[in-house]
Amino acid sequence: MSTKYIEVGSVLVALIVLWLLLVFINNPIALIFNSIVAILILFLLNAIFALGIPINIFTVLIVAIGGIVGLLLIIILRLMKVAFV
C-alpha cells in the first residue's frame, strides 16, 4: 500500500477525532452515552458474530474514546487484516 494513502487516511482520522472531541466537549453526556453504547456493541458483535476482535485495554480505550466511530475503525482494520488480528 502506498504511503500516500496511509498519510491521507491518518489525517482524515485525526480530523474526525478532533471534530468528535469538539462536539462532545460541549455535551459530555453524549460522549458517555456514545462510549457505553459502542462498548456494548463491541461485546455483542464479538459474542454473536465471532469477529475475533481481541478485547483488551487498547480496543476498549479506542472504543471508549472514539465511540461508534472508533468501533467502526476497529472493525474495518480487523476486516482488512491491518490490525487486531
NORNOR-V48343 format. One record per pair of residues at least 4 apart in sequence whose ideal C-beta (glycine too) atoms are under 8 Angstrom apart, sorted by the first residue. I is the first residue (numbers start at 0). J is the second residue. D is the distance in Angstrom with one decimal. If there is no record, write none. Layout:
# NORNOR-V48343
i=I j=J d=D
i=I j=J d=D
This chain:
# NORNOR-V48343
i=0 j=4 d=5.8
i=0 j=5 d=6.5
i=1 j=5 d=7.4
i=2 j=6 d=6.1
i=3 j=7 d=6.2
i=4 j=8 d=6.1
i=5 j=9 d=6.2
i=6 j=10 d=6.5
i=7 j=11 d=6.4
i=8 j=12 d=6.3
i=9 j=13 d=6.3
i=10 j=14 d=6.3
i=11 j=15 d=6.4
i=12 j=16 d=6.3
i=12 j=72 d=7.0
i=13 j=17 d=6.3
i=14 j=18 d=6.3
i=15 j=19 d=6.3
i=15 j=68 d=6.2
i=16 j=20 d=6.3
i=16 j=64 d=8.0
i=16 j=65 d=6.8
i=16 j=68 d=7.9
i=17 j=21 d=6.5
i=18 j=22 d=6.3
i=19 j=23 d=5.9
i=19 j=65 d=7.0
i=19 j=66 d=7.1
i=19 j=68 d=6.3
i=20 j=24 d=6.0
i=21 j=25 d=7.4
i=22 j=26 d=7.2
i=22 j=29 d=7.7
i=23 j=27 d=6.7
i=23 j=29 d=5.8
i=23 j=30 d=3.7
i=23 j=33 d=7.3
i=24 j=30 d=8.0
i=26 j=30 d=7.1
i=27 j=31 d=6.4
i=28 j=32 d=6.2
i=29 j=33 d=6.0
i=30 j=34 d=6.3
i=30 j=66 d=7.3
i=31 j=35 d=6.4
i=32 j=36 d=6.2
i=33 j=37 d=6.2
i=33 j=66 d=3.6
i=33 j=67 d=6.2
i=34 j=38 d=6.3
i=34 j=62 d=7.2
i=34 j=63 d=4.6
i=34 j=64 d=7.5
i=34 j=66 d=5.5
i=35 j=39 d=6.4
i=36 j=40 d=6.3
i=36 j=66 d=7.5
i=36 j=67 d=7.1
i=37 j=41 d=6.4
i=37 j=62 d=4.8
i=37 j=63 d=7.5
i=37 j=65 d=7.4
i=37 j=66 d=4.7
i=37 j=67 d=5.1
i=37 j=69 d=6.5
i=37 j=70 d=4.6
i=38 j=42 d=6.7
i=38 j=59 d=6.6
i=38 j=62 d=5.4
i=38 j=63 d=6.3
i=39 j=43 d=6.2
i=40 j=44 d=6.0
i=40 j=67 d=7.5
i=40 j=70 d=6.0
i=41 j=45 d=6.6
i=41 j=52 d=7.0
i=41 j=54 d=7.3
i=41 j=58 d=7.1
i=41 j=59 d=7.8
i=41 j=62 d=5.3
i=41 j=70 d=5.7
i=41 j=73 d=7.5
i=42 j=46 d=6.2
i=42 j=54 d=7.2
i=43 j=47 d=5.7
i=44 j=48 d=5.4
i=44 j=50 d=5.5
i=44 j=52 d=7.4
i=44 j=74 d=7.5
i=45 j=49 d=6.9
i=45 j=50 d=5.7
i=45 j=51 d=7.6
i=45 j=52 d=5.7
i=45 j=54 d=6.6
i=50 j=74 d=7.0
i=50 j=77 d=6.3
i=51 j=77 d=7.1
i=51 j=84 d=7.9
i=52 j=58 d=6.2
i=52 j=73 d=6.1
i=52 j=74 d=7.3
i=52 j=77 d=5.3
i=52 j=83 d=5.4
i=53 j=58 d=6.3
i=53 j=83 d=6.2
i=54 j=58 d=6.1
i=54 j=59 d=6.8
i=55 j=59 d=7.0
i=56 j=60 d=6.1
i=57 j=61 d=6.4
i=58 j=62 d=6.2
i=58 j=73 d=6.0
i=58 j=83 d=6.7
i=59 j=63 d=5.9
i=60 j=64 d=6.1
i=61 j=65 d=5.6
i=61 j=69 d=4.6
i=61 j=72 d=7.1
i=61 j=73 d=6.0
i=62 j=66 d=7.2
i=62 j=69 d=4.8
i=62 j=70 d=5.1
i=62 j=73 d=6.7
i=63 j=69 d=7.7
i=64 j=69 d=6.2
i=65 j=69 d=2.1
i=65 j=70 d=7.1
i=65 j=72 d=6.4
i=66 j=70 d=7.1
i=67 j=71 d=6.4
i=68 j=72 d=6.4
i=69 j=73 d=6.5
i=70 j=74 d=6.4
i=71 j=75 d=6.2
i=72 j=76 d=6.3
i=73 j=77 d=6.1
i=73 j=82 d=7.9
i=73 j=83 d=6.1
i=74 j=78 d=6.2
i=75 j=79 d=6.2
i=76 j=81 d=4.8
i=76 j=82 d=4.3
i=76 j=83 d=5.9
i=77 j=82 d=7.1
i=77 j=83 d=4.5
i=77 j=84 d=7.0
i=80 j=84 d=5.4
